């Protein structure tokens, strides 16, 4: 897979566009075009159908410790500021950044790598943005600084491999990316990732609020509302799909790291004694879902976090990772996290903010002796109506990015192979081999030629299928070119009306992947396509 080819196809065929492109674009924001919005909607619909709407809450699913309930929720993007103070986001949700005084650019402290280089009697630490091109960028930067031509680049002596800037104590001998002089990087400082806004007519701090950095907190603060209104018993999952916002310092790699993105999250509430079993269940089930949707095993892995990687509240976390084309060879990028959060979240909103020094959940006191970031005081525990046992539920959180999932399916689908054209000659074709459930367009309908009554029959078929699927009609150009256009769009089936269709009431059904062509009766086309989509 070549990322440049994928990005080019995404713009050319209408999957993704740079936001505000006619004004030069806005970094970290992306717009979904006609095909992209259908693809992303299908990803979300497949997730919702498989995890929520299609869930069987009576039977015990394979691998599950017991039967369980699943409910949906849609919370507001702006919530009470106290939510983010008690959750820890207000104090803990930040990255460290460094600024370059010379270029006026800003970088994440942990995303700058460098190497020690020596030439002309001077030793410096040359930095570049972390990535698979970083060594080449360091070499180019060092040659500019030392004023050494390419033919003499071996005059530069490198000491050791690439090292993160976080390992360097003093920046006096550090050469920043794109800078010409040493020591231009500022000391690292905290940068809160939440977008700040104001509610109401007041623009002072009394009206300050934040765009949510995650969808999970809306579920936690509504836990009791959902439990009481549905009359469910635990275990129970609450799912939500929605927009989140993070003011990333250096958004990059297409839609992989954006400032506005959509999440597909489940908060699964269960008994503490069963939480490890449920953690394993959700970890395995979510991995299998990506396989079922067409991502091959060698590009998809499950990585359990090491103890030192775990968040302060986490009992266990596993990342589902995908080998995106922009990653270095052998590296993977996070697609979804499955976290065992214990009872941290519900206790946070009951009792107050996390005390970073002692780590238990306590109500911190301010200088006046009054509670600081006091919790809601609401009882968010659960009492089992059969056993009368009362406990604070543990939470398992499968958290997927809708945009990252869509990007992974785009990358996985991109294929170049050979297929015969209308004259029988083999030609290279670009084909997006989406799983049929995810394909933006399910079928395309063509008249072979624009005469002899073929367009009229084709339009009737198109209008009939459009009641059931997203279907495309095309009568422009040679039929072989029309096939190629649909291959690039990822359309799994093409239906061609030809001369025979007018006499025997059949059409040609072409399969995108196998290139098999079969004759199907016109009045059976909808049934045949539906069967194939659900296979």
C-alpha positions in Angstrom: 0.0 0.0 0.0 1.2 3.5 -0.9 -0.3 6.3 1.3 0.2 8.9 -1.3 -1.9 6.9 -3.8 -4.6 6.4 -1.2 -4.8 10.1 -0.3 -4.9 11.0 -4.0 -7.7 8.6 -4.6 -9.6 9.9 -1.6 -9.7 13.4 -3.0 -10.2 12.4 -6.7 -13.1 10.1 -5.9 -14.7 12.1 -3.1 -13.9 10.2 0.0 -12.1 12.9 1.9 -11.2 16.6 1.4 -9.1 19.0 3.4 -11.4 21.3 5.5 -11.6 24.9 4.2 -9.3 23.9 1.3 -10.1 27.0 -0.9 -8.7 29.1 2.0 -5.6 27.1 2.3 -7.0 24.4 4.6 -7.1 24.1 8.4 -4.7 21.6 9.9 -6.2 18.7 11.8 -9.7 19.0 10.2 -11.2 16.9 7.4 -14.4 16.9 5.4 -16.0 13.7 4.1 -17.1 13.8 0.5 -20.0 11.9 -1.1 -18.4 8.5 -1.0 -16.6 9.2 2.3 -19.7 10.1 4.2 -21.5 6.9 3.1 -18.4 4.8 4.0 -18.1 6.3 7.5 -21.9 6.1 8.0 -21.7 2.4 7.1 -18.9 1.8 9.5 -20.9 3.4 12.3 -24.1 1.6 11.3 -22.3 -1.8 11.3 -20.8 -1.1 14.7 -24.2 0.0 16.1 -26.0 -3.0 14.6 -23.4 -5.5 15.8 -22.8 -4.1 19.3 -26.2 -2.5 20.2 -29.3 -2.9 18.0 -28.6 -6.5 17.0 -27.6 -7.5 20.5 -29.4 -10.5 22.0 -29.9 -9.7 25.7 -31.7 -13.0 26.4 -29.1 -15.6 25.4 -25.5 -15.8 26.4 -23.2 -15.0 23.5 -20.2 -17.2 22.8 -17.3 -16.3 25.1 -19.5 -14.0 27.4 -19.6 -14.9 31.1 -23.4 -14.3 31.1 -26.2 -12.6 29.2 -26.2 -8.8 29.3 -28.2 -5.7 28.2 -27.1 -3.1 25.7 -28.5 0.4 25.5 -27.7 3.5 23.4 -27.2 7.2 24.4 -26.5 10.5 22.7 -25.0 13.1 25.1 -24.3 16.8 24.5 -20.9 18.0 23.3 -20.7 20.7 26.0 -21.2 19.6 29.6 -21.0 21.1 33.0 -17.3 22.1 33.6 -17.3 20.2 36.9 -17.5 17.0 34.8 -14.0 17.6 33.4 -12.6 18.7 36.8 -13.8 15.5 38.5 -12.8 13.2 35.7 -9.3 14.5 35.8 -9.2 16.0 32.3 -9.0 19.6 33.6 -5.7 18.9 35.3 -4.3 15.8 33.7 -5.3 16.0 30.0 -2.3 17.7 28.5 0.8 17.2 26.4 4.2 18.8 26.9 5.1 21.1 24.0 8.2 23.0 22.9 8.3 26.2 20.7 11.0 27.2 18.3 11.8 30.9 18.8 13.3 31.1 15.3 10.6 29.4 13.1 7.7 30.1 15.5 6.6 26.5 15.1 5.3 24.3 18.0 6.1 20.6 18.5 5.1 17.9 21.0 8.1 17.3 23.3 7.8 13.5 22.9 7.4 13.6 19.1 10.8 15.1 18.4 13.7 12.7 17.9 17.3 13.5 17.3 20.9 12.3 17.0 24.3 13.6 18.1 26.3 14.8 15.1 29.9 16.1 15.0 31.6 18.1 12.2 34.1 20.9 11.9 35.0 20.6 15.6 31.4 21.1 16.8 29.0 18.6 18.3 25.2 19.2 18.2 21.9 17.3 18.7 20.0 17.4 15.4 16.2 17.0 15.7 13.3 16.1 13.4 9.7 15.1 13.7 9.4 11.4 14.7 8.6 9.2 11.7 10.0 6.9 9.1 11.7 9.8 7.3 13.3 11.3 10.4 16.9 10.1 9.7 16.9 11.6 6.3 15.5 14.9 7.7 18.2 14.9 10.4 20.9 14.4 7.8 19.6 17.2 5.6 19.3 19.5 8.7 22.9 18.8 9.8 24.3 19.4 6.3 22.6 22.8 6.2 23.9 23.8 9.6 27.5 22.7 9.0 27.4 24.0 5.4 28.4 20.6 4.0 27.5 19.5 0.4 25.8 16.2 -0.3 29.0 14.7 -1.8 30.8 15.4 1.5 28.0 14.2 3.8 30.3 11.5 5.2 32.3 14.3 6.9 29.5 14.3 9.5 30.1 11.8 12.3 27.0 10.4 13.9 27.0 9.2 17.5 24.3 6.7 18.4 20.9 6.1 17.0 17.7 8.2 17.1 16.8 9.4 20.6 13.7 11.2 21.8 14.2 14.8 22.9 12.7 13.9 26.3 16.1 12.3 27.1 18.0 15.5 26.6 18.3 17.8 29.7 19.8 20.9 28.1 18.6 22.4 24.8 21.7 24.6 24.4 23.3 22.3 21.8 19.9 21.2 20.2 19.2 22.2 16.6 15.4 22.4 16.1 13.6 21.2 13.0 14.0 23.7 10.2 16.0 26.1 12.4 19.4 27.5 11.5 20.8 28.2 14.9 21.2 26.2 18.2 19.2 26.6 21.3 16.1 28.0 19.8 13.7 25.4 21.4 12.0 26.6 24.6 11.8 24.4 27.7 8.8 22.0 27.6 5.5 23.3 29.1 2.1 21.9 29.6 -0.6 22.4 26.9 -4.2 21.4 27.8 -5.8 19.6 24.9 -9.4 20.6 25.6 -11.0 23.3 23.4 -12.3 26.1 25.6 -15.5 28.0 24.8 -18.1 30.2 26.6 -21.8 29.5 27.4 -24.3 32.3 27.3 -23.8 36.1 27.0 -21.0 36.2 29.5 -17.5 35.8 28.1 -15.7 35.7 31.5 -14.5 32.6 33.4 -18.0 32.3 34.9 -19.2 31.3 31.5 -16.3 29.1 30.6 -16.9 25.5 29.3 -15.1 22.9 27.2 -15.9 20.9 24.1 -15.7 17.3 25.2 -12.4 15.5 24.6 -14.2 12.1 24.8 -17.7 10.7 24.8 -17.3 8.5 27.8 -18.0 11.0 30.5 -21.6 11.6 29.3 -22.2 7.9 29.7 -20.9 7.9 33.3 -22.9 10.9 34.5 -26.0 9.3 32.9 -25.4 5.8 34.3 -28.2 6.0 36.9 -30.6 7.6 34.4 -30.2 4.8 32.0 -30.3 2.1 34.7 -33.5 3.5 36.2 -35.4 4.3 33.0 -34.7 0.9 31.3 -35.1 -1.2 34.5 -32.1 -3.3 33.5 -30.0 -5.4 35.8 -26.2 -5.5 35.6 -24.2 -6.4 33.6 -25.2 -3.7 31.1 -23.4 -1.8 28.4 -24.2 1.8 27.3 -23.0 2.8 23.8 -22.6 6.1 22.2 -21.3 7.4 18.8 -20.4 11.1 18.8 -18.0 13.9 18.0 -15.0 14.7 20.3 -12.4 17.5 20.1 -8.8 17.6 21.1 -6.5 20.5 20.4 -3.6 18.3 19.2 -0.3 20.1 19.0 0.8 18.3 15.8 -2.1 16.6 14.0 -0.7 14.4 11.2 -0.9 11.3 9.1 -4.1 12.2 7.2 -7.2 11.6 9.5 -5.2 9.4 11.9 -4.6 12.3 14.4 -7.2 15.0 14.0 -8.5 17.8 16.2 -12.2 16.9 15.5 -13.1 13.3 15.3 -15.9 10.8 16.0 -15.8 8.0 18.6 -17.7 4.8 18.9 -17.6 3.9 22.6 -19.1 1.4 25.0 -19.0 1.6 28.8 -19.8 -1.8 30.1 -20.9 -1.9 33.8 -20.4 -5.2 35.7 -19.7 -6.8 39.1 -16.1 -6.3 40.3 -15.6 -10.1 40.7 -16.5 -10.7 37.0 -14.7 -7.7 35.6 -11.6 -9.6 34.4 -13.8 -12.1 32.5 -15.7 -9.3 30.9 -12.4 -7.5 30.0 -11.2 -10.6 28.1 -14.6 -11.0 26.4 -14.7 -7.5 25.1 -11.1 -7.5 24.1 -11.5 -10.6 22.0 -14.9 -9.6 20.6 -13.8 -6.2 19.3 -10.7 -7.7 17.6 -12.9 -10.3 15.9 -15.2 -7.5 14.6 -12.4 -5.9 12.5 -11.6 -9.3 11.1 -15.3 -9.9 10.2 -15.3 -6.5 8.5 -12.5 -7.5 6.2 -9.1 -6.5 7.8 -6.6 -9.3 7.4 -4.8 -10.9 10.4 -1.3 -9.9 9.5 -2.0 -6.2 9.6 -4.1 -6.3 12.8 -2.7 -7.1 16.2 -3.8 -7.0 19.8 -1.2 -5.4 22.2 -1.6 -5.6 25.9 -0.2 -2.6 27.7 2.8 -3.0 30.0 2.4 -2.0 33.6 4.3 1.2 33.2 2.0 2.2 30.3 -1.2 1.9 32.2 -3.2 5.0 33.1 -3.4 5.7 36.8 -6.9 4.3 37.0 -6.4 1.3 34.6 -6.4 -2.3 35.8 -5.6 -3.5 32.3 -5.6 -2.1 28.8 -5.2 -3.7 25.4 -4.9 -1.8 22.1 -6.1 -3.1 18.8 -3.5 -1.9 16.3 -3.3 -1.7 12.5 -0.3 -1.5 10.2 -1.2 1.8 8.5 0.9 2.6 5.4 2.4 5.7 7.0 3.9 3.6 9.9 7.5 2.4 9.7 8.0 -1.2 8.7 6.9 -3.5 11.6 5.1 -0.7 13.5 1.4 -0.4 14.2 -1.0 2.5 15.0 -3.8 2.4 17.6 -7.2 1.6 16.1 -9.1 0.9 19.3 -8.4 0.7 23.0 -10.2 -1.8 25.4 -9.6 -0.6 29.0 -10.5 -2.1 32.3 -11.2 1.2 34.2 -12.2 -0.4 37.5 -14.6 1.8 39.5 -12.6 5.0 38.9 -15.1 6.9 36.9 -18.3 6.4 38.9 -16.4 7.0 42.1 -14.9 10.2 40.6 -18.3 11.7 39.9 -19.6 10.6 43.3 -16.7 11.7 45.6 -14.5 14.1 43.7 -11.3 14.6 41.8 -8.3 12.2 41.9 -5.6 13.1 44.4 -2.5 12.8 42.3 -0.1 12.3 45.3 -1.9 9.6 47.3 -3.8 8.2 44.2 -7.0 7.1 46.0 -10.1 9.0 45.1 -10.6 11.7 47.7 -12.2 15.1 48.0 -9.3 17.5 47.8 -9.4 20.6 50.0 -8.5 24.1 48.9 -6.7 26.8 50.9 -10.0 27.7 52.6 -10.5 24.2 53.8 -13.5 23.6 51.5 -13.7 20.8 49.0 -11.9 21.4 45.7 -13.5 19.8 42.6 -16.1 18.3 44.8 -18.1 15.4 43.2 -21.8 15.4 42.6 -22.6 13.7 45.9 -25.0 11.5 44.0 -25.1 7.8 44.7 -23.9 6.0 41.5 -23.6 2.6 43.1 -25.8 -0.4 42.2 -27.9 -2.6 44.4 -28.8 -6.0 43.0 -32.5 -6.5 43.5 -32.2 -10.3 43.8 -29.2 -10.6 46.2 -29.5 -7.1 47.8 -25.8 -6.7 47.3 -24.6 -3.1 46.9 -21.5 -2.2 45.0 -19.8 0.3 42.7 -19.7 -1.3 39.3 -16.5 -1.8 37.5 -16.3 -0.6 33.9 -14.9 -2.1 30.7 -14.4 0.4 27.9 -14.1 -0.6 24.3 -13.3 2.8 22.7 -13.0 3.0 18.9 -12.4 5.9 16.6 -14.9 6.1 13.7 -12.4 8.1 11.7 -9.5 5.8 12.4 -11.6 2.7 11.6 -12.8 4.4 8.3 -9.1 5.1 7.5 -8.1 1.6 8.2 -10.9 0.2 6.0 -9.8 2.6 3.2 -6.2 1.4 3.5 -7.1 -2.2 3.7 -9.4 -2.0 0.7 -7.0 -0.2 -1.6 -5.8 -2.8 -4.2 -4.1 -2.7 -7.6 -4.6 -5.7 -9.8 -5.1 -6.7 -13.5 -8.5 -7.1 -15.2 -9.6 -7.3 -18.9 -11.0 -4.2 -20.5 -13.9 -4.2 -23.0 -11.6 -5.5 -25.7 -10.2 -8.3 -23.6 -6.8 -6.7 -23.0 -5.4 -6.9 -19.5 -5.1 -3.6 -17.8 -4.1 -2.5 -14.3 -7.1 -1.4 -12.3 -7.4 0.3 -8.9 -10.1 -1.4 -6.8 -11.4 -0.6 -3.3 -12.3 -4.0 -1.9 -14.5 -3.0 0.9 -16.6 -5.5 2.8 -20.0 -5.2 1.1 -21.6 -4.0 4.3 -19.2 -1.0 4.3 -19.2 -0.2 0.6 -20.5 3.3 0.0 -22.5 2.2 -3.1 -23.9 -1.3 -3.0 -24.7 -1.6 -6.8 -24.4 0.3 -10.0 -26.8 0.0 -12.9 -25.8 0.5 -16.5 -27.5 0.3 -19.9 -25.0 -1.2 -22.3 -25.8 1.6 -24.8 -28.0 4.7 -24.7 -30.6 3.4 -27.2 -33.0 0.6 -28.1 -34.9 0.9 -24.8 -32.0 -0.1 -22.6 -31.8 3.1 -20.6 -35.5 2.9 -19.8 -35.2 -0.7 -18.4 -32.0 0.2 -16.5 -33.7 3.3 -14.9 -36.6 1.1 -13.7 -34.2 -1.3 -12.1 -32.2 1.6 -10.5 -35.4 3.2 -9.1 -36.5 -0.1 -7.7 -33.2 -0.9 -6.0 -32.8 2.6 -4.7 -35.7 1.9 -2.2 -33.4 -0.7 -0.6 -29.8 0.2 -1.1 -27.5 3.1 -2.1 -27.4 2.6 -5.9 -25.7 4.5 -8.7 -26.8 4.9 -12.3 -24.3 5.6 -15.1 -24.8 5.6 -18.9 -21.7 7.7 -19.8 -18.8 6.2 -21.7 -17.8 2.6 -22.6 -19.0 0.0 -20.2 -15.5 -1.0 -19.3 -14.7 2.5 -18.1 -17.8 2.5 -16.1 -16.8 -0.7 -14.4 -13.4 0.9 -13.6 -15.0 3.9 -12.0 -17.2 1.7 -9.8 -14.1 -0.5 -8.9 -12.4 2.7 -7.6 -15.5 3.6 -5.6 -15.6 0.1 -4.1 -19.0 -0.9 -5.5 -19.3 -4.7 -5.1 -21.9 -5.3 -7.9 -22.6 -3.9 -11.3 -25.8 -4.6 -13.2 -25.8 -4.2 -17.0 -28.8 -4.1 -19.2 -28.1 -5.3 -22.7 -30.0 -6.5 -25.8 -30.9 -9.8 -24.2 -32.5 -8.0 -21.3 -35.3 -6.7 -23.6 -36.2 -10.3 -24.7 -35.5 -12.7 -21.8 -35.8 -10.2 -18.9 -32.4 -10.9 -17.5 -29.4 -8.7 -16.7 -25.6 -9.3 -16.2 -24.5 -9.1 -12.6 -20.7 -8.5 -12.3 -18.8 -9.2 -9.1 -16.1 -6.6 -8.2 -13.6 -8.9 -6.7 -13.9 -12.1 -8.7 -15.0 -10.4 -11.9 -17.5 -13.2 -12.3 -20.5 -12.3 -14.5 -23.8 -14.2 -14.3 -27.2 -13.7 -15.7 -30.0 -12.8 -13.2 -33.7 -12.4 -13.8 -34.7 -8.7 -13.4 -37.4 -9.5 -10.8 -34.8 -11.4 -8.7 -32.0 -8.8 -8.8 -32.9 -7.2 -5.4 -33.1 -10.6 -3.7 -29.8 -11.7 -5.1 -27.9 -8.6 -4.1 -29.5 -8.7 -0.6 -28.4 -12.3 -0.1 -24.8 -11.4 -1.2 -24.7 -8.4 1.1 -25.8 -10.4 4.0 -23.5 -13.4 3.3 
